[in-house]
């Protein structure tokens, strides 16, 4: 068995609950701004932050929230998002986050699986939230959702400000570091979204592992936070890591390049957390020309692979180097990172394993380890690996084996120096602007149309978005491509929409009935 070990020094992982860990040094940072609303300039200082978290936690406890209860957050980024996450964690409760692009049906599925007691939302998505709550309550005889709070005035919900209006001390809760604290949803290696059970130790460990690779400068960074806090990248690498490390987080609810660049200049941002579509925009958009980006010392990209050419174009324009990270929701998320020294990074590499992270490269057919330069499935083991999928024991066993190795579904290799490269995916997920789309979900919607006999959805490469969902459809009755695209768009979140559709005589399948997606992707490459 060939196990690649991390070259990073080990880090001490304390046996602390997440909120205690993240806020341990907050009071000492005094009047430094922790969270800033980008639109109004309203700031929450580090001195204020622990008290606000305690007030919210005490109020939630008075409402009956207890250890192990689930709270859902369905909202764009806002400073109060972070307070809610930490207050939930303070009580030993569990936060499940949902994309603000989710539809009512998406939310109902997540609520039905996770059974939240409390929902936090905001006016921007309030109508969808209330529709989902109504549908969830109507479909469940034993309703669990007791209260709705809004980050802003909204009919049908109590103001979040009510939770922090009065001083309060939360009850002492015996929290084990192995208790679940976060429940983001991921499609895993295949199939529909599943709740990923992440413990206090998972997240504390990963924050320290990332820090051990030199991610931020303690108390000296300013971040523009447009990447969504519901996503594991935004939640851990940006929000929780940033607050633990004393950064100032300029909170932005959505990305728009002119507004983003304005914030970078105005607040003298130092580290830019980005994803490949933003790297491409920084490389090519005329909006970048003439901007003063001299405060930026580095960019950090994750969520999807980046090509060396785009990296070169971007870093030349911004005037700072780019560091890449790799990981999964199931690994809290980070497992690999490239060097802080650009001269030590290799073009196209995801870097080396983080501290305490072991990695194998395994032939997916024989399950034998392969040598340097040979492609195989990446297997990962470390303190950041999830506890499992909620209510999905079979999917858990298929993803994390009895020896603790998480089978990533990503195909790649290590070179002779132990630098890793991801070249393809075993798993069928489509990554559109860093967001995960399960082909099975779109296929299910297509198959519900009366004119569709069979369907398959595969990723189509796209420079601007990374990948886009492309459908192949076998008809049983007359229908147009535009009609079917619109049919799907009306039933899924906007980022999941099918972006191309071809009619085909038959979907290629294996003798066991598995769709041969490789053949369909090849058709796209030839077209």
N, C-alpha and C positions, 0 to 999 in steps of 0.2 A: 504494500500500500504506500503510495507516494503522497505524503502530506506536506503541503507548502505552509510554512509558518510565517508569522508576521515579522518583519525586520524592525518594527517599532518597539521601543521599550515598554514593558508591562506598566499598566496604570493600576492604582489602588481603587477598587470599586467599593464605596462604602455601603453598608446595609441600611440605607435611608429611604423613606418614602419620597416620591417624586417632588411634591411641593416643598417639603423641608429642604431637599437638596437644591432645587432651583433657586429658592429664596434665601439660602443660608447667608449670602454676603450682601443682600439687597440693602439692608439698613446702613451698612458701612459706606455704601455708594452715595448716600445723601441726596443732594439736589440734582444729581445727574438725571436727565430725562430717560426713562425706561421705554415708554410708549407714547408716540405722538400721532395724533390724528392729522393726516396729510392735508385735509380740506380746511380744517379750522385752526390748526396749530395747537389745539388743546393738548397739554402734556400731563402725563402721570410720572412722577419722579420715583426713583428707587426707594426713597424714604417712605413714600405713600403706598407703594405697591403691596407690601405684606399686610398692612391694615385693611386695605380694600379686599384682599383675598379672604382675610379672616371674617370681615363683615358679611361678605357673600356666603361664605361657608356656614357661619352661624345662622343666617337667615334660612338657608336651605335646610339646615338641621331642624330648625323650628317648624318647617313645613313637613317634616317627617322623612327627609332623605337620609338613608342609612348606608353603612358599608355594604358594598356589593350591588347597590342599586345603579341603574344605568341612566345617564342623562344624554340627550342628543343635542348637537349644535348644528343648525342649518342656517348659515349666514355667510355673506362675504366677510372679508377681513375687517375688523374693527378693534380698537384697543381693549374693549370689554371682553372680546373673545378670549384673550389670554387670562384675564381675571377669572372668567367662568371655568376654564380648563383647570386652573390651579385650585380654585375653590372646590371643585368636584373631587380632584385628587386629594385635597386636604381631608376630606371626609371618608376616604377609602372607597368612594364611589367610582364609577367607570364612565368615561366620556366616549361616546360614539359620534364621529363627525361625518357630515354628509355634504356633498358638493352642492353649492348654490345653484348649479345648473340642473340638478336633479328634477325630475317630474314628480307629480303627485304619486304615480304608481311606484316610482323608484323609492320614494320615502316610505310608502305603506309597506313595501317588502322589507325595508331595513327596520322599521318599527316592529313589524310582526316577528322578525327574527331576534331583535335585541331587547324588545320590551322596555322601552325607556319610561321612567317615571316623570321626567321633566324635559321640556323642549325649550331651547334657546334659539331665537330666530331674529329677523330684522325686517323692517318695512320693505326693503328691496325685494324680498322673496316671501313676504308675509302671506300673500294670497295663496300661493302654492302650499305653504306650511299649514295653513288653516284647513285647506281642502284635504290635505293628507291626514291631518288629525281627525277630521270628521269621518273620513273613509275608514281609518284605522279603528276608531271607536265603534263605528257601525258594524264592522266585520268581526269584532272580538267581544264575546260575551263577558270576559273578565278583563275589562279595560285597565291598563296600568298607567296610562299617561294622565297625571294629576294636574300638572301646571304648565303654563306657557308664559315665557318671558321674552321680551323683545329688546334688542339693543337700539332703542329709539321708539318714539311714540307710534303706537299701532293699535287699531281696534282689534279686539279679540285676544289681546295679550297684556300682561302686566309689564310695566317698565322695569328693565333690569336695574335702573337706578334705585328702585324700592329695596332691592337686596342689599345695597351698600349705604342706605340712608342713615342707619343707626349703628353706633358702635356695638360690637359683639365679639364674644370669644367662642370659637367653635368647640364642640366637645372633644375630649381626648379620644382618639380612635386607635385601637391596636392594629396597625397596618404591617403586614408581612411583605418583604420586598418581592416575594413571589406572587403576590396578589395582582389580579388584572387591574390596570388603570386606564388603558386605552383600547378602543375597539374600532379601528378604522376598517373600511371594507375594501377588499381586493378580490379580483377574480382568480388569484392564485395561478397555477400552471395552466388550467383550463376551466371552462365552465362559467357559471354565474357568480356574482359577487358573494363573498363570504366574510364574516366578521373575523378579523385577525386579532387574537387575544395577546396583548402585549402587557408585560408586568412592569411594576415600578423598577425592578432591577434591570429589565431589558432596556428601558429608556435611560436610566441613570448611567448604565454601562456604555450605551452608545454615545451619549453626550461626552463622556470622558474619553472614549476611544477616538472620536472625531477631534476632540481637543488635543489629544496626544499626537495627532498628525499636523498640528499647528494651524487649526482652522481660523480662529479669531485671536486678536490681541486683547488681553484681559482689560476691560474697562475703557477701551480706546477705539471702538469701532462704531460706525453709523451705518445702518442697513436700511434699504428701501424695500419694504415688505409687501410686494404685490403678489408673490406666489401664494396660493391659497393655503390658509392655516388648516383646512380640513384634510389636505393631502399630507402624507407622512413626512415629506420633504419640508413643507412649510411648517408643520407642527413641531417637529423635533429639531431639524438642522437649523432652522431659522428662529422660530419663536422661543422654544425652550432653551436651545443652545445659546441664543442671543441674550436672553434674560439671565441665565446662569453666568454668562461671561461678561455681563455689565455693558452690553452694547446698547445704543439708542436705536429703537425700532420705529422707523417712520412707516406708519401703517397705511397701506393703499388698497382700496377695495377691489380695484380692477386695473389691468394694464392698458395704458395708452402711451405710446412712445414719447410724444411731446411732453405730456405731463410728467412722465417718469424722468426724463432728462432734466426737466425743470427742478424736480425734487433732488436729483443727484447733485446738481449745481448749488441749489439753495442750502442744502443741509450738509454739503461737503462729504458725501457718502464715501466710505472707504473700501467696503467689500460689496460687490454686486452679486447676489444670488440670482442665477438665471437658469433657463432651460434652452435647449437647442433653437427653438424658433426665435427667442429673444437674442441669442448669439447671432443668428442670421440677420435679424433686424439691425443690430448694432454694427454688423459688418457691412451692410448694404444701404441702409436707409439714409436719405439725404438729411433727415432731421438731426443726425449726429454731427454733421459738418459745422464747424465753428463753436462747438460746445466746449466749455471748460471742464474737463474730466480729470484734472490734475490731482484731485484728492483721492482718486481710485487707485488702490494698491494692488488689487487682484479681483478677478471674477471667479466665481465658483459655479460650475454647471453640473446638474444631475438630472435624473428622471429618464434620460434616453441617451444613446451614444452620439458622439460628435465626430465629424470628420476633421482631419488635420488641416485641410484647405480653409474651411470656414473658421477654425480656431485662429489660423494665421491672419486672415483678413480682419477678424474682430479685434484681436489683441493689437494689431498695428494701428487701428483707428482709435481705440480707447487709450492705448499707451500703458497697458498693464497686462500681466500674464494671466493665464487661465488655468485653474486647477479643476480637475474632473473627479467626481465621486461616483461610485456604483453601489447599488443596493436594491432592496426590495421592501415593500411594506412588511413582509414576513421577517425582515431582519432589522427592523426598528429605526432607520432603514439601512444605515451605511455599513459596508463590508470592505470596500477598497477605496483608495484615494491616491491620486498622483502626488508627486513631490511638491513641496513648497518652493523648491529650487527648479526653475524652468529647465535648466541644463540637465537635470537628472530625470526629466520626464521623457517618455518616448511617444512619438506621434501615434495617435489612435489608441493608446493604452488607457486602461482604467486604473492603472497603478498597481500597488501592492496591498496585501491584506492589512487591515487595521490591527492594533494591539489586541492580543487574545483571540484573534480570528485565524482559524485554520481553513485551508481550501484544498480540494482535490479536483482533478479533471478526469472524468470517468466516461468510458465508452458507454453510451446509453443502451446499446444492444447487449453487450457482454458484462457490463458493470465492472470491467477491469480498468484500473488506472492507466492512463496513457502518458507518454513522455513529453518533454518540452517541445513546443512547436506543433504538437498533434492536437487536433480539435476533439473536444468531448464536452459533456455536460459539467458545469461548475457545481460542485457541492461545497457547502459552507457549514462550519460549526463554530459556535462561540456564544458568549453570554447575551448577545443581542438577538438570538434566534427565538422566534415566537413560542408561546406555549402551545398554540394550535389554533384551529378554526372553530369558532363557536358553532355548536350543534352539528358539526360535520366530522365525526371521528374517522370515517373512511378517507376523506380528503386529507385530514391531518396525517394519517398513517402513510398515505401515498406521497406526502411532501417531506415529512421529517421521519427518518428511519429510526430504528430502535437504538442506534448508536449516536443519535443526535445530529446526524448530517442532514441538512436541508438541501433538497434537490431543486435547484433554482429554475430549471427549464431553459437556461441560457447556454448556448454553445460557444465555446471559446477555447483559449489555450494560454499556457504560460511560456515565456521564453526562457532562455538559459539563465537569465538574471532574476527570474521570479516575478517579472512584470506580466500582468494579465491583459488579455485582449478578448473582447466579446465580438463574435462574428455573425451570430444568428441566434434564433430562439427556437427551442423545441416547443415551447408553449405557444398558443395560438393568439395571444392577446395582441391587439392593435394599439399602438401608442400614438395618439393624435395630440400634438402639442404637450406631450408628457402625460396626458390623461389616458387611463386604461379603458379600452373598449373590448368587451367580450363578443367575439363573432357569434357565439351561440345565442346571445340575446337578440341580435339583429336578425339572425336566421329564424328564430322563433316568431318574431313579428312578421317577417315576410311570409312565412308559411301560414299565418293566420288570414292572409288575403285570399279570397275565393278563387282568384285567377292563377295562383301560384301552386305548382305541383312540387317543386323542390327548389332549394336555394342553398348557396354557400357564400360566405363573406370572408374576404382575405385582405391583408394590408396592401395598399399601393403606395410605393415610395413617393415622397413629395418633399422638395427642398425646404419649403416654408414651414411645414407642419410635422415633418418626420415621416408619418404614415397617415393614410386616409382609408376609411372603409370602402371597399369596392365589392359589389354584389354580382354574383352570377345566378341567373334565375331560369328555371324551366317552367314554361307556362302550361296551364291546362285550359285556359280561356283567354280571349283577347285582353290585353292590357298594355299600356305604354310604360316606358321607363320613367318618365316624369310622374306618372300616376303612382307608381310603386315607391319612388323616392319620397314623394309627398306623404304617402300612406305611412311610411316608417317615421318620417320627420314629425308627424303629428303624435307619435306614441313614445318617443324617446327624448332624452335630454339633447340639447342643441349640438353638443360636441360629438354625439354619437351618430349623427345623421349620415346616411349613405352618401358618398360623394361621387359615386360613379356606378353604373349598372349595365351589364351586358346580358343578353339572352343567349342561352346555350341549350343544346339538345338533351344533354344529360350531365349530371354532376359526377365527376370521376370519383369512384370510391374503391376502397380495398375490399377483399372478400368478406371481411368482418363488418363492413358498412361504414368504416371510417372515411371521412372526406379526405381526398388526396389534395390538400391545399397547395402543395408544392407545384402540382401541374397547373393549377389555376394561376398561381403567381407567375409561373413561366409564361403563360399566355399574355399576362399584362406586360412582362418584360419585352416580349416580341412585338407587341402592338405599337 
